[in-house]
Amino acid sequence: SKKSRRKKPSQFWDVPPPGFEHITPLQYKALQATGQLPVAGAALP
Amino acid sequence: CTRIHNKPTFSQTIVLLSMYKSPAATAAVLDPAGLGVSQYSDNELQSHFDTFFEDVFVEVEDKYGEIDEMNVCDNLGDHLMGNVYIKFVKESSAKPCVEALNNRWYNGAPIKAELSPVTDFREACCR
């Protein structure tokens, strides 16, 4: 199998918005689509 | 942009919408008149971008397939700002990648991924 090129673990991948760790990204976007969650940019790293 | 953006059903290129949040672009949105003094040096902005680019490139190539080319929009147009375009070597990498990334988080936000009709980035424009 091929070796990963990642030198250290990512700080950003698979980091959910605080308080939404219990739902999936698809569920989160569905809530945004129905207006139950605001569509806002992520915080800066 | 008033153009119709066709979404292809197959492509070797994907777009990750508004994924790159540049500190400079964020400052421009918050302070459109530019009255505030930029708190970021060119070196800091470049370093921020380089970290993002490598983080995304390595993860996508490791998990979803060899990348031919990756571009990040440094454009303040609403529908372009922060878009990441990734052209895979193989078309068969693109669709599974879109499906997988649409159910992953990046930096506290859900990823919005689509297939893109762009095949040549030097000829790309809104149609």
Backbone of each chain as nested JSON, in Angstrom:
{
  "chains": [
    {"id": "A", "residues": [
      {"number": 1, "name": "SER", "atoms": {"N": [0.836, -1.197, 0.0], "CA": [0.0, 0.0, 0.0], "C": [0.872, 1.247, 0.0]}},
      {"number": 2, "name": "LYS", "atoms": {"N": [0.271, 2.347, -0.488], "CA": [1.084, 3.548, -0.646], "C": [1.236, 4.272, 0.683]}},
      {"number": 3, "name": "LYS", "atoms": {"N": [2.37, 4.921, 0.829], "CA": [2.697, 5.593, 2.08], "C": [2.083, 6.99, 2.074]}},
      {"number": 4, "name": "SER", "atoms": {"N": [1.522, 7.385, 3.209], "CA": [0.957, 8.721, 3.305], "C": [2.053, 9.778, 3.226]}},
      {"number": 5, "name": "ARG", "atoms": {"N": [1.739, 10.89, 2.567], "CA": [2.707, 11.99, 2.465], "C": [2.531, 12.979, 3.613]}},
      {"number": 6, "name": "ARG", "atoms": {"N": [1.558, 12.71, 4.472], "CA": [1.312, 13.656, 5.567], "C": [2.42, 13.551, 6.605]}},
      {"number": 7, "name": "LYS", "atoms": {"N": [2.989, 14.721, 6.951], "CA": [4.107, 14.718, 7.895], "C": [3.612, 14.745, 9.333]}},
      {"number": 8, "name": "LYS", "atoms": {"N": [2.486, 15.404, 9.572], "CA": [1.916, 15.464, 10.922], "C": [0.4, 15.502, 10.794]}},
      {"number": 9, "name": "PRO", "atoms": {"N": [-0.32, 15.119, 11.86], "CA": [-1.778, 15.1, 11.765], "C": [-2.338, 16.485, 11.458]}},
      {"number": 10, "name": "SER", "atoms": {"N": [-3.42, 16.52, 10.671], "CA": [-4.024, 17.791, 10.299], "C": [-4.76, 18.401, 11.483]}},
      {"number": 11, "name": "GLN", "atoms": {"N": [-4.644, 19.73, 11.603], "CA": [-5.385, 20.449, 12.641], "C": [-6.808, 20.75, 12.19]}},
      {"number": 12, "name": "PHE", "atoms": {"N": [-7.091, 20.604, 10.916], "CA": [-8.334, 21.13, 10.374], "C": [-9.319, 20.087, 9.842]}},
      {"number": 13, "name": "TRP", "atoms": {"N": [-8.79, 18.985, 9.286], "CA": [-9.697, 17.977, 8.733], "C": [-10.523, 17.34, 9.851]}},
      {"number": 14, "name": "ASP", "atoms": {"N": [-11.81, 17.129, 9.551], "CA": [-12.732, 16.427, 10.452], "C": [-12.918, 17.151, 11.78]}},
      {"number": 15, "name": "VAL", "atoms": {"N": [-12.754, 18.483, 11.753], "CA": [-13.036, 19.292, 12.94], "C": [-14.431, 19.905, 12.773]}},
      {"number": 16, "name": "PRO", "atoms": {"N": [-15.419, 19.454, 13.567], "CA": [-16.788, 19.98, 13.42], "C": [-16.931, 21.34, 14.097]}},
      {"number": 17, "name": "PRO", "atoms": {"N": [-18.023, 22.069, 13.79], "CA": [-18.271, 23.308, 14.513], "C": [-18.526, 22.978, 15.984]}},
      {"number": 18, "name": "PRO", "atoms": {"N": [-18.06, 23.811, 16.903], "CA": [-18.289, 23.532, 18.326], "C": [-19.786, 23.371, 18.613]}},
      {"number": 19, "name": "GLY", "atoms": {"N": [-20.138, 22.301, 19.325], "CA": [-21.536, 22.056, 19.662], "C": [-22.263, 21.168, 18.669]}},
      {"number": 20, "name": "PHE", "atoms": {"N": [-21.608, 20.839, 17.544], "CA": [-22.271, 20.003, 16.527], "C": [-21.52, 18.701, 16.293]}},
      {"number": 21, "name": "GLU", "atoms": {"N": [-20.816, 18.267, 17.322], "CA": [-20.031, 17.035, 17.206], "C": [-20.921, 15.803, 17.039]}},
      {"number": 22, "name": "HIS", "atoms": {"N": [-22.185, 15.916, 17.437], "CA": [-23.084, 14.761, 17.447], "C": [-23.82, 14.55, 16.135]}},
      {"number": 23, "name": "ILE", "atoms": {"N": [-23.72, 15.492, 15.185], "CA": [-24.407, 15.284, 13.908], "C": [-23.377, 15.218, 12.778]}},
      {"number": 24, "name": "THR", "atoms": {"N": [-23.832, 14.721, 11.622], "CA": [-22.927, 14.581, 10.48], "C": [-22.935, 15.881, 9.663]}},
      {"number": 25, "name": "PRO", "atoms": {"N": [-21.905, 16.082, 8.841], "CA": [-21.906, 17.259, 7.955], "C": [-23.141, 17.311, 7.046]}},
      {"number": 26, "name": "LEU", "atoms": {"N": [-23.603, 16.147, 6.588], "CA": [-24.797, 16.124, 5.732], "C": [-26.022, 16.61, 6.507]}},
      {"number": 27, "name": "GLN", "atoms": {"N": [-26.137, 16.17, 7.764], "CA": [-27.261, 16.628, 8.594], "C": [-27.166, 18.128, 8.855]}},
      {"number": 28, "name": "TYR", "atoms": {"N": [-25.943, 18.611, 9.073], "CA": [-25.714, 20.043, 9.33], "C": [-26.153, 20.867, 8.126]}},
      {"number": 29, "name": "LYS", "atoms": {"N": [-25.774, 20.411, 6.909], "CA": [-26.132, 21.16, 5.695], "C": [-27.635, 21.111, 5.449]}},
      {"number": 30, "name": "ALA", "atoms": {"N": [-28.264, 19.988, 5.833], "CA": [-29.723, 19.895, 5.688], "C": [-30.401, 20.917, 6.594]}},
      {"number": 31, "name": "LEU", "atoms": {"N": [-29.866, 21.108, 7.788], "CA": [-30.421, 22.113, 8.703], "C": [-30.202, 23.522, 8.153]}},
      {"number": 32, "name": "GLN", "atoms": {"N": [-29.053, 23.752, 7.512], "CA": [-28.816, 25.055, 6.88], "C": [-29.801, 25.288, 5.74]}},
      {"number": 33, "name": "ALA", "atoms": {"N": [-30.06, 24.221, 4.973], "CA": [-30.943, 24.352, 3.805], "C": [-32.368, 24.698, 4.219]}},
      {"number": 34, "name": "THR", "atoms": {"N": [-32.783, 24.248, 5.404], "CA": [-34.149, 24.537, 5.858], "C": [-34.194, 25.796, 6.721]}},
      {"number": 35, "name": "GLY", "atoms": {"N": [-33.08, 26.498, 6.818], "CA": [-33.053, 27.752, 7.557], "C": [-32.948, 27.592, 9.065]}},
      {"number": 36, "name": "GLN", "atoms": {"N": [-32.739, 26.356, 9.541], "CA": [-32.646, 26.145, 10.989], "C": [-31.259, 26.467, 11.533]}},
      {"number": 37, "name": "LEU", "atoms": {"N": [-30.3, 26.602, 10.617], "CA": [-28.944, 27.011, 11.016], "C": [-28.478, 28.069, 10.025]}},
      {"number": 38, "name": "PRO", "atoms": {"N": [-27.793, 29.107, 10.489], "CA": [-27.296, 30.116, 9.551], "C": [-26.165, 29.56, 8.693]}},
      {"number": 39, "name": "VAL", "atoms": {"N": [-26.088, 30.064, 7.462], "CA": [-24.979, 29.685, 6.593], "C": [-23.891, 30.728, 6.821]}},
      {"number": 40, "name": "ALA", "atoms": {"N": [-22.86, 30.338, 7.548], "CA": [-21.797, 31.282, 7.882], "C": [-20.454, 30.645, 7.597]}},
      {"number": 41, "name": "GLY", "atoms": {"N": [-19.475, 31.49, 7.383], "CA": [-18.129, 30.997, 7.14], "C": [-17.541, 30.404, 8.403]}},
      {"number": 42, "name": "ALA", "atoms": {"N": [-16.546, 29.551, 8.212], "CA": [-15.88, 28.952, 9.361], "C": [-14.942, 29.97, 9.997]}},
      {"number": 43, "name": "ALA", "atoms": {"N": [-14.617, 29.721, 11.228], "CA": [-13.659, 30.582, 11.911], "C": [-12.29, 30.435, 11.26]}},
      {"number": 44, "name": "LEU", "atoms": {"N": [-11.528, 31.471, 11.328], "CA": [-10.171, 31.397, 10.771], "C": [-9.303, 30.474, 11.606]}},
      {"number": 45, "name": "PRO", "atoms": {"N": [-8.417, 29.751, 10.952], "CA": [-7.53, 28.882, 11.735], "C": [-6.545, 29.722, 12.533]}}
    ]},
    {"id": "B", "residues": [
      {"number": 1, "name": "CYS", "atoms": {"N": [-22.423, 37.161, -10.273], "CA": [-22.349, 36.426, -11.526], "C": [-23.742, 35.992, -11.945]}},
      {"number": 2, "name": "THR", "atoms": {"N": [-24.106, 36.297, -13.198], "CA": [-25.451, 35.95, -13.66], "C": [-25.428, 34.747, -14.596]}},
      {"number": 3, "name": "ARG", "atoms": {"N": [-24.263, 34.139, -14.75], "CA": [-24.158, 33.022, -15.689], "C": [-24.781, 31.766, -15.083]}},
      {"number": 4, "name": "ILE", "atoms": {"N": [-25.144, 30.87, -15.98], "CA": [-25.679, 29.582, -15.536], "C": [-24.505, 28.634, -15.346]}},
      {"number": 5, "name": "HIS", "atoms": {"N": [-24.383, 28.127, -14.152], "CA": [-23.284, 27.208, -13.881], "C": [-23.79, 25.775, -14.009]}},
      {"number": 6, "name": "ASN", "atoms": {"N": [-23.446, 25.165, -15.127], "CA": [-23.893, 23.789, -15.344], "C": [-23.093, 22.842, -14.452]}},
      {"number": 7, "name": "LYS", "atoms": {"N": [-23.816, 21.888, -13.873], "CA": [-23.154, 20.893, -13.037], "C": [-23.088, 19.583, -13.812]}},
      {"number": 8, "name": "PRO", "atoms": {"N": [-21.898, 19.146, -14.173], "CA": [-21.786, 17.925, -14.979], "C": [-22.113, 16.681, -14.155]}},
      {"number": 9, "name": "THR", "atoms": {"N": [-22.454, 15.611, -14.848], "CA": [-22.713, 14.348, -14.145], "C": [-21.453, 13.503, -14.053]}},
      {"number": 10, "name": "PHE", "atoms": {"N": [-20.46, 13.838, -14.883], "CA": [-19.156, 13.191, -14.719], "C": [-18.076, 14.193, -15.102]}},
      {"number": 11, "name": "SER", "atoms": {"N": [-16.955, 14.102, -14.428], "CA": [-15.855, 15.026, -14.665], "C": [-14.651, 14.516, -13.904]}},
      {"number": 12, "name": "GLN", "atoms": {"N": [-13.462, 14.95, -14.308], "CA": [-12.292, 14.594, -13.497], "C": [-11.911, 15.746, -12.576]}},
      {"number": 13, "name": "THR", "atoms": {"N": [-12.722, 16.832, -12.616], "CA": [-12.455, 17.991, -11.763], "C": [-13.579, 18.173, -10.753]}},
      {"number": 14, "name": "ILE", "atoms": {"N": [-13.195, 18.515, -9.52], "CA": [-14.194, 18.803, -8.489], "C": [-13.953, 20.222, -7.962]}},
      {"number": 15, "name": "VAL", "atoms": {"N": [-15.014, 20.786, -7.356], "CA": [-14.852, 22.078, -6.699], "C": [-15.338, 21.942, -5.255]}},
      {"number": 16, "name": "LEU", "atoms": {"N": [-14.553, 22.496, -4.346], "CA": [-14.906, 22.553, -2.93], "C": [-15.244, 24.014, -2.656]}},
      {"number": 17, "name": "LEU", "atoms": {"N": [-16.538, 24.284, -2.418], "CA": [-17.018, 25.666, -2.414], "C": [-16.62, 26.407, -1.138]}},
      {"number": 18, "name": "SER", "atoms": {"N": [-16.063, 27.603, -1.338], "CA": [-15.714, 28.523, -0.233], "C": [-14.937, 27.841, 0.884]}},
      {"number": 19, "name": "MET", "atoms": {"N": [-14.005, 26.98, 0.514], "CA": [-13.298, 26.21, 1.541], "C": [-12.122, 26.99, 2.138]}},
      {"number": 20, "name": "TYR", "atoms": {"N": [-11.489, 27.848, 1.332], "CA": [-10.337, 28.583, 1.842], "C": [-10.772, 29.938, 2.387]}},
      {"number": 21, "name": "LYS", "atoms": {"N": [-10.578, 30.123, 3.68], "CA": [-10.939, 31.392, 4.316], "C": [-9.663, 32.203, 4.512]}},
      {"number": 22, "name": "SER", "atoms": {"N": [-9.321, 32.988, 3.508], "CA": [-8.113, 33.807, 3.615], "C": [-8.323, 34.908, 4.645]}},
      {"number": 23, "name": "PRO", "atoms": {"N": [-7.347, 35.144, 5.505], "CA": [-7.475, 36.262, 6.452], "C": [-7.684, 37.584, 5.725]}},
      {"number": 24, "name": "ALA", "atoms": {"N": [-7.032, 37.755, 4.559], "CA": [-7.155, 39.011, 3.817], "C": [-8.567, 39.182, 3.266]}},
      {"number": 25, "name": "ALA", "atoms": {"N": [-9.139, 38.093, 2.727], "CA": [-10.491, 38.164, 2.171], "C": [-11.499, 38.412, 3.282]}},
      {"number": 26, "name": "THR", "atoms": {"N": [-11.311, 37.76, 4.413], "CA": [-12.215, 37.964, 5.542], "C": [-12.16, 39.414, 5.999]}},
      {"number": 27, "name": "ALA", "atoms": {"N": [-10.954, 39.968, 6.046], "CA": [-10.808, 41.368, 6.449], "C": [-11.486, 42.29, 5.436]}},
      {"number": 28, "name": "ALA", "atoms": {"N": [-11.394, 41.93, 4.143], "CA": [-12.011, 42.761, 3.1], "C": [-13.533, 42.762, 3.219]}},
      {"number": 29, "name": "VAL", "atoms": {"N": [-14.096, 41.618, 3.609], "CA": [-15.544, 41.524, 3.778], "C": [-15.984, 42.321, 4.999]}},
      {"number": 30, "name": "LEU", "atoms": {"N": [-15.22, 42.202, 6.077], "CA": [-15.579, 42.895, 7.315], "C": [-15.316, 44.395, 7.233]}},
      {"number": 31, "name": "ASP", "atoms": {"N": [-14.361, 44.784, 6.37], "CA": [-13.946, 46.181, 6.302], "C": [-13.806, 46.575, 4.832]}},
      {"number": 32, "name": "PRO", "atoms": {"N": [-14.951, 46.644, 4.098], "CA": [-14.877, 46.835, 2.642], "C": [-14.223, 48.15, 2.245]}},
      {"number": 33, "name": "ALA", "atoms": {"N": [-14.307, 49.17, 3.08], "CA": [-13.694, 50.452, 2.73], "C": [-12.193, 50.442, 2.991]}},
      {"number": 34, "name": "GLY", "atoms": {"N": [-11.714, 49.386, 3.618], "CA": [-10.28, 49.285, 3.884], "C": [-9.786, 50.325, 4.875]}},
      {"number": 35, "name": "LEU", "atoms": {"N": [-10.658, 50.718, 5.79], "CA": [-10.272, 51.765, 6.746], "C": [-9.308, 51.227, 7.801]}},
      {"number": 36, "name": "GLY", "atoms": {"N": [-9.459, 49.955, 8.097], "CA": [-8.559, 49.369, 9.08], "C": [-7.217, 49.043, 8.443]}},
      {"number": 37, "name": "VAL", "atoms": {"N": [-6.202, 49.037, 9.226], "CA": [-4.878, 48.684, 8.712], "C": [-4.749, 47.161, 8.738]}},
      {"number": 38, "name": "SER", "atoms": {"N": [-4.297, 46.587, 7.627], "CA": [-4.162, 45.134, 7.577], "C": [-3.218, 44.652, 8.664]}},
      {"number": 39, "name": "GLN", "atoms": {"N": [-3.671, 43.615, 9.372], "CA": [-2.832, 43.104, 10.444], "C": [-1.992, 41.928, 9.979]}},
      {"number": 40, "name": "TYR", "atoms": {"N": [-2.069, 41.635, 8.693], "CA": [-1.333, 40.48, 8.174], "C": [-0.257, 40.933, 7.186]}},
      {"number": 41, "name": "SER", "atoms": {"N": [0.945, 40.435, 7.378], "CA": [2.005, 40.722, 6.421], "C": [1.862, 39.766, 5.236]}},
      {"number": 42, "name": "ASP", "atoms": {"N": [2.548, 40.093, 4.14], "CA": [2.515, 39.209, 2.974], "C": [3.037, 37.82, 3.331]}},
      {"number": 43, "name": "ASN", "atoms": {"N": [4.065, 37.786, 4.156], "CA": [4.632, 36.49, 4.554], "C": [3.639, 35.656, 5.346]}},
      {"number": 44, "name": "GLU", "atoms": {"N": [2.881, 36.331, 6.237], "CA": [1.885, 35.607, 7.033], "C": [0.779, 35.059, 6.141]}},
      {"number": 45, "name": "LEU", "atoms": {"N": [0.338, 35.875, 5.165], "CA": [-0.725, 35.429, 4.263], "C": [-0.247, 34.25, 3.418]}},
      {"number": 46, "name": "GLN", "atoms": {"N": [1.007, 34.332, 2.939], "CA": [1.542, 33.25, 2.123], "C": [1.675, 31.969, 2.946]}},
      {"number": 47, "name": "SER", "atoms": {"N": [2.148, 32.107, 4.165], "CA": [2.316, 30.955, 5.042], "C": [0.972, 30.304, 5.363]}},
      {"number": 48, "name": "HIS", "atoms": {"N": [-0.039, 31.144, 5.624], "CA": [-1.394, 30.647, 5.893], "C": [-1.905, 29.855, 4.694]}},
      {"number": 49, "name": "PHE", "atoms": {"N": [-1.695, 30.426, 3.494], "CA": [-2.149, 29.772, 2.267], "C": [-1.387, 28.462, 2.036]}},
      {"number": 50, "name": "ASP", "atoms": {"N": [-0.074, 28.488, 2.214], "CA": [0.742, 27.29, 1.972], "C": [0.321, 26.139, 2.893]}},
      {"number": 51, "name": "THR", "atoms": {"N": [0.035, 26.477, 4.146], "CA": [-0.409, 25.458, 5.105], "C": [-1.718, 24.829, 4.653]}},
      {"number": 52, "name": "PHE", "atoms": {"N": [-2.66, 25.691, 4.242], "CA": [-3.953, 25.21, 3.756], "C": [-3.775, 24.325, 2.525]}},
      {"number": 53, "name": "PHE", "atoms": {"N": [-2.996, 24.818, 1.557], "CA": [-2.833, 24.097, 0.29], "C": [-2.264, 22.697, 0.53]}},
      {"number": 54, "name": "GLU", "atoms": {"N": [-1.214, 22.613, 1.324], "CA": [-0.589, 21.317, 1.584], "C": [-1.537, 20.397, 2.343]}},
      {"number": 55, "name": "ASP", "atoms": {"N": [-2.252, 20.968, 3.317], "CA": [-3.169, 20.179, 4.145], "C": [-4.251, 19.516, 3.283]}},
      {"number": 56, "name": "VAL", "atoms": {"N": [-4.791, 20.291, 2.347], "CA": [-5.863, 19.765, 1.495], "C": [-5.288, 18.813, 0.438]}},
      {"number": 57, "name": "PHE", "atoms": {"N": [-4.204, 19.223, -0.195], "CA": [-3.616, 18.422, -1.275], "C": [-3.229, 17.02, -0.763]}},
      {"number": 58, "name": "VAL", "atoms": {"N": [-2.525, 16.991, 0.353], "CA": [-2.042, 15.709, 0.886], "C": [-3.211, 14.804, 1.277]}},
      {"number": 59, "name": "GLU", "atoms": {"N": [-4.209, 15.377, 1.94], "CA": [-5.349, 14.56, 2.388], "C": [-6.124, 13.989, 1.19]}},
      {"number": 60, "name": "VAL", "atoms": {"N": [-6.388, 14.848, 0.204], "CA": [-7.187, 14.399, -0.947], "C": [-6.398, 13.383, -1.773]}},
      {"number": 61, "name": "GLU", "atoms": {"N": [-5.115, 13.626, -1.984], "CA": [-4.337, 12.685, -2.795], "C": [-4.144, 11.352, -2.058]}},
      {"number": 62, "name": "ASP", "atoms": {"N": [-3.942, 11.419, -0.757], "CA": [-3.786, 10.189, 0.041], "C": [-5.035, 9.313, -0.024]}},
      {"number": 63, "name": "LYS", "atoms": {"N": [-6.196, 9.959, 0.094], "CA": [-7.433, 9.194, 0.283], "C": [-8.222, 8.933, -0.99]}},
      {"number": 64, "name": "TYR", "atoms": {"N": [-8.13, 9.852, -1.976], "CA": [-9.088, 9.756, -3.086], "C": [-8.464, 9.582, -4.47]}},
      {"number": 65, "name": "GLY", "atoms": {"N": [-7.17, 9.798, -4.622], "CA": [-6.561, 9.551, -5.926], "C": [-5.564, 10.626, -6.315]}},
      {"number": 66, "name": "GLU", "atoms": {"N": [-4.735, 10.264, -7.294], "CA": [-3.654, 11.161, -7.7], "C": [-4.209, 12.451, -8.314]}},
      {"number": 67, "name": "ILE", "atoms": {"N": [-3.655, 13.579, -7.879], "CA": [-4.115, 14.897, -8.341], "C": [-3.243, 15.371, -9.498]}},
      {"number": 68, "name": "ASP", "atoms": {"N": [-3.922, 15.848, -10.562], "CA": [-3.204, 16.423, -11.688], "C": [-2.881, 17.889, -11.402]}},
      {"number": 69, "name": "GLU", "atoms": {"N": [-3.883, 18.608, -10.844], "CA": [-3.711, 20.048, -10.614], "C": [-4.696, 20.497, -9.549]}},
      {"number": 70, "name": "MET", "atoms": {"N": [-4.252, 21.428, -8.725], "CA": [-5.153, 21.987, -7.702], "C": [-4.998, 23.495, -7.694]}},
      {"number": 71, "name": "ASN", "atoms": {"N": [-6.12, 24.2, -7.696], "CA": [-6.099, 25.666, -7.686], "C": [-7.061, 26.194, -6.635]}},
      {"number": 72, "name": "VAL", "atoms": {"N": [-6.667, 27.277, -6.006], "CA": [-7.524, 27.928, -5.007], "C": [-7.823, 29.339, -5.516]}},
      {"number": 73, "name": "CYS", "atoms": {"N": [-9.115, 29.707, -5.514], "CA": [-9.509, 31.032, -6.007], "C": [-9.172, 32.105, -4.983]}},
      {"number": 74, "name": "ASP", "atoms": {"N": [-8.399, 33.094, -5.45], "CA": [-8.098, 34.256, -4.629], "C": [-8.887, 35.417, -5.22]}},
      {"number": 75, "name": "ASN", "atoms": {"N": [-10.192, 35.294, -5.204], "CA": [-11.076, 36.151, -5.97], "C": [-12.212, 36.553, -5.039]}},
      {"number": 76, "name": "LEU", "atoms": {"N": [-12.581, 37.805, -5.055], "CA": [-13.58, 38.261, -4.096], "C": [-15.013, 38.091, -4.602]}},
      {"number": 77, "name": "GLY", "atoms": {"N": [-15.209, 37.531, -5.8], "CA": [-16.567, 37.244, -6.274], "C": [-17.244, 36.27, -5.319]}},
      {"number": 78, "name": "ASP", "atoms": {"N": [-18.51, 36.547, -4.997], "CA": [-19.214, 35.744, -3.985], "C": [-19.157, 34.252, -4.254]}},
      {"number": 79, "name": "HIS", "atoms": {"N": [-19.359, 33.874, -5.513], "CA": [-19.471, 32.45, -5.809], "C": [-18.112, 31.828, -6.114]}},
      {"number": 80, "name": "LEU", "atoms": {"N": [-17.048, 32.628, -6.07], "CA": [-15.713, 32.1, -6.364], "C": [-14.782, 32.132, -5.163]}},
      {"number": 81, "name": "MET", "atoms": {"N": [-15.038, 33.037, -4.228], "CA": [-14.085, 33.277, -3.149], "C": [-13.806, 32.005, -2.353]}},
      {"number": 82, "name": "GLY", "atoms": {"N": [-12.544, 31.646, -2.322], "CA": [-12.143, 30.493, -1.518], "C": [-12.451, 29.146, -2.136]}},
      {"number": 83, "name": "ASN", "atoms": {"N": [-12.933, 29.152, -3.393], "CA": [-13.207, 27.853, -4.021], "C": [-11.909, 27.106, -4.311]}},
      {"number": 84, "name": "VAL", "atoms": {"N": [-11.932, 25.809, -4.08], "CA": [-10.768, 24.967, -4.351], "C": [-11.132, 24.024, -5.503]}},
      {"number": 85, "name": "TYR", "atoms": {"N": [-10.374, 24.096, -6.581], "CA": [-10.615, 23.234, -7.744], "C": [-9.53, 22.166, -7.784]}},
      {"number": 86, "name": "ILE", "atoms": {"N": [-9.95, 20.924, -7.869], "CA": [-8.984, 19.825, -7.911], "C": [-9.279, 18.966, -9.135]}},
      {"number": 87, "name": "LYS", "atoms": {"N": [-8.264, 18.862, -10.003], "CA": [-8.393, 18.002, -11.191], "C": [-7.611, 16.722, -10.917]}},
      {"number": 88, "name": "PHE", "atoms": {"N": [-8.313, 15.606, -10.944], "CA": [-7.661, 14.318, -10.715], "C": [-7.045, 13.792, -12.015]}},
      {"number": 89, "name": "VAL", "atoms": {"N": [-6.068, 12.923, -11.868], "CA": [-5.496, 12.255, -13.032], "C": [-6.552, 11.335, -13.652]}},
      {"number": 90, "name": "LYS", "atoms": {"N": [-7.309, 10.651, -12.776], "CA": [-8.333, 9.721, -13.27], "C": [-9.732, 10.249, -12.944]}},
      {"number": 91, "name": "GLU", "atoms": {"N": [-10.611, 10.206, -13.948], "CA": [-11.989, 10.649, -13.731], "C": [-12.67, 9.813, -12.651]}},
      {"number": 92, "name": "SER", "atoms": {"N": [-12.272, 8.556, -12.528], "CA": [-12.93, 7.661, -11.564], "C": [-12.664, 8.073, -10.114]}},
      {"number": 93, "name": "SER", "atoms": {"N": [-11.704, 8.971, -9.882], "CA": [-11.432, 9.432, -8.511], "C": [-12.441, 10.494, -8.068]}},
      {"number": 94, "name": "ALA", "atoms": {"N": [-12.989, 11.23, -9.042], "CA": [-13.703, 12.466, -8.704], "C": [-15.031, 12.233, -7.977]}},
      {"number": 95, "name": "LYS", "atoms": {"N": [-15.881, 11.372, -8.54], "CA": [-17.217, 11.224, -7.949], "C": [-17.163, 10.645, -6.527]}},
      {"number": 96, "name": "PRO", "atoms": {"N": [-16.392, 9.576, -6.299], "CA": [-16.296, 9.08, -4.908], "C": [-15.728, 10.128, -3.958]}},
      {"number": 97, "name": "CYS", "atoms": {"N": [-14.827, 10.957, -4.454], "CA": [-14.251, 12.013, -3.616], "C": [-15.328, 13.025, -3.221]}},
      {"number": 98, "name": "VAL", "atoms": {"N": [-16.144, 13.446, -4.199], "CA": [-17.225, 14.403, -3.908], "C": [-18.173, 13.824, -2.859]}},
      {"number": 99, "name": "GLU", "atoms": {"N": [-18.545, 12.557, -3.054], "CA": [-19.493, 11.937, -2.119], "C": [-18.902, 11.847, -0.713]}},
      {"number": 100, "name": "ALA", "atoms": {"N": [-17.629, 11.5, -0.631], "CA": [-16.993, 11.367, 0.686], "C": [-16.816, 12.726, 1.359]}},
      {"number": 101, "name": "LEU", "atoms": {"N": [-16.329, 13.706, 0.587], "CA": [-16.04, 15.019, 1.19], "C": [-17.313, 15.734, 1.621]}},
      {"number": 102, "name": "ASN", "atoms": {"N": [-18.435, 15.462, 0.944], "CA": [-19.686, 16.095, 1.351], "C": [-20.14, 15.635, 2.728]}},
      {"number": 103, "name": "ASN", "atoms": {"N": [-19.51, 14.599, 3.253], "CA": [-19.845, 14.183, 4.614], "C": [-18.626, 14.27, 5.539]}},
      {"number": 104, "name": "ARG", "atoms": {"N": [-17.778, 15.302, 5.26], "CA": [-16.653, 15.558, 6.172], "C": [-16.641, 17.046, 6.561]}},
      {"number": 105, "name": "TRP", "atoms": {"N": [-16.056, 17.299, 7.721], "CA": [-15.85, 18.678, 8.198], "C": [-14.459, 19.145, 7.816]}},
      {"number": 106, "name": "TYR", "atoms": {"N": [-14.321, 20.461, 7.643], "CA": [-12.984, 21.049, 7.551], "C": [-12.995, 22.361, 8.318]}},
      {"number": 107, "name": "ASN", "atoms": {"N": [-12.176, 22.431, 9.339], "CA": [-11.997, 23.663, 10.117], "C": [-13.326, 24.226, 10.624]}},
      {"number": 108, "name": "GLY", "atoms": {"N": [-14.146, 23.347, 11.189], "CA": [-15.379, 23.822, 11.815], "C": [-16.505, 24.122, 10.86]}},
      {"number": 109, "name": "ALA", "atoms": {"N": [-16.449, 23.565, 9.647], "CA": [-17.533, 23.792, 8.686], "C": [-17.706, 22.547, 7.821]}},
      {"number": 110, "name": "PRO", "atoms": {"N": [-18.936, 22.307, 7.338], "CA": [-19.12, 21.172, 6.433], "C": [-18.545, 21.496, 5.06]}},
      {"number": 111, "name": "ILE", "atoms": {"N": [-17.93, 20.517, 4.419], "CA": [-17.402, 20.723, 3.064], "C": [-18.552, 20.619, 2.068]}},
      {"number": 112, "name": "LYS", "atoms": {"N": [-18.571, 21.569, 1.109], "CA": [-19.564, 21.513, 0.032], "C": [-18.822, 21.205, -1.256]}},
      {"number": 113, "name": "ALA", "atoms": {"N": [-18.966, 19.972, -1.737], "CA": [-18.215, 19.507, -2.907], "C": [-19.16, 19.212, -4.07]}},
      {"number": 114, "name": "GLU", "atoms": {"N": [-18.704, 19.543, -5.279], "CA": [-19.466, 19.255, -6.506], "C": [-18.493, 18.852, -7.605]}},
      {"number": 115, "name": "LEU", "atoms": {"N": [-19.008, 18.161, -8.617], "CA": [-18.224, 17.982, -9.836], "C": [-18.202, 19.325, -10.572]}},
      {"number": 116, "name": "SER", "atoms": {"N": [-17.083, 19.635, -11.206], "CA": [-16.943, 20.913, -11.911], "C": [-16.672, 20.656, -13.39]}},
      {"number": 117, "name": "PRO", "atoms": {"N": [-17.216, 21.516, -14.276], "CA": [-16.958, 21.31, -15.711], "C": [-15.586, 21.791, -16.152]}},
      {"number": 118, "name": "VAL", "atoms": {"N": [-14.82, 22.442, -15.264], "CA": [-13.522, 23.005, -15.665], "C": [-12.534, 21.88, -15.991]}},
      {"number": 119, "name": "THR", "atoms": {"N": [-11.945, 21.968, -17.181], "CA": [-10.902, 20.996, -17.53], "C": [-9.562, 21.692, -17.76]}},
      {"number": 120, "name": "ASP", "atoms": {"N": [-9.604, 22.956, -18.166], "CA": [-8.372, 23.71, -18.388], "C": [-8.47, 25.005, -17.581]}},
      {"number": 121, "name": "PHE", "atoms": {"N": [-7.685, 25.104, -16.518], "CA": [-7.814, 26.242, -15.61], "C": [-7.419, 27.562, -16.271]}},
      {"number": 122, "name": "ARG", "atoms": {"N": [-6.589, 27.501, -17.315], "CA": [-6.185, 28.73, -17.98], "C": [-7.28, 29.266, -18.907]}},
      {"number": 123, "name": "GLU", "atoms": {"N": [-8.244, 28.406, -19.234], "CA": [-9.35, 28.827, -20.094], "C": [-10.638, 29.016, -19.298]}},
      {"number": 124, "name": "ALA", "atoms": {"N": [-10.561, 28.824, -17.962], "CA": [-11.787, 28.8, -17.166], "C": [-12.4, 30.197, -17.04]}},
      {"number": 125, "name": "CYS", "atoms": {"N": [-13.714, 30.266, -17.258], "CA": [-14.449, 31.477, -16.935], "C": [-15.917, 31.086, -16.766]}},
      {"number": 126, "name": "CYS", "atoms": {"N": [-16.673, 31.973, -16.112], "CA": [-18.083, 31.677, -15.875], "C": [-18.824, 31.639, -17.212]}},
      {"number": 127, "name": "ARG", "atoms": {"N": [-19.615, 30.593, -17.428], "CA": [-20.356, 30.471, -18.687], "C": [-21.849, 30.417, -18.406]}}
    ]}
  ]
}
